[in-house]
Amino acid sequence: MSSPIPSSPRRLIHRRAIDVQVFARDDHLYEVEAGLSDTKTQDIPLAGEIRHAGEPIHEMKLHLLIDTQMNILEANSATHWMPYPGACDQHGEAYQRLVGLNLMKGFRLGVKDRLSGAKGCTHLTELCQVLPTGVIQAFAGVVIDTREGSADGQPPFQIDRCHALRRDGEVVRTHYPRWYRSMAEAANAEQPQAVPASSS
């Protein structure tokens, strides 16, 4: 990969990879498998031993079972590679505390409350942060209607969620004309309605 930043000769020393996969089940539930791995390109001393180039420093996975409303029904974790075997993997069933959270309603705050600091593993807890958007991408056009919006007149989920899909932007005007509003219309919609003076 070439760098867009002017650079002197360089060499890769570390790589972190994050992978999120979502599987549809025949019982209409969904399994989420998220993984994080760290590798280095040189041997390093680690916990009194040598971790060789290419061997993971971390290799960890989260497994969730969710429904179409993104409620977490089951959760667990697995740590396959770690800096301190016998310690890093001794957080017990901490990630079962994700059960009961909803990926779209206060999820990140819920994770912080239940798993921050010594309550869990820094890297697994960090991995939780990518789950909402990963699942949204999986559900888009399958579970979530990304074209017409909801039956109660709400626009498609993605409208106004990023700068490209702002309601007064060209992308929405071109691809979602039903939901387009000019800047003036958007500004007027945000103005509080005047309350009529009392006639009494």
Sequence and secondary structure as in RCSB ss.txt:
>XXXX:A:sequence
MSSPIPSSPRRLIHRRAIDVQVFARDDHLYEVEAGLSDTKTQDIPLAGEIRHAGEPIHEMKLHLLIDTQMNILEA
NSATHWMPYPGACDQHGEAYQRLVGLNLMKGFRLGVKDRLSGAKGCTHLTELCQVLPTGVIQAFAGVVIDTREGS
ADGQPPFQIDRCHALRRDGEVVRTHYPRWYRSMAEAANAEQPQAVPASSS
>XXXX:A:secstr
   SS   S    EEEEEEEEEEE TTS EEEEEEEEEEESS EEETTEEE TTS SEEEEEEEEE TT BEEEE
EEEEEE SSTTTTT  TTGGGGGTT BTTBSHHHHHHHHHSGGGS HHHHHHHTTHHHHHHHHHBTTTB SSS  
TTS   TTTTSSSTT TTSHHHHHH GGG   HHHHHHHHS         
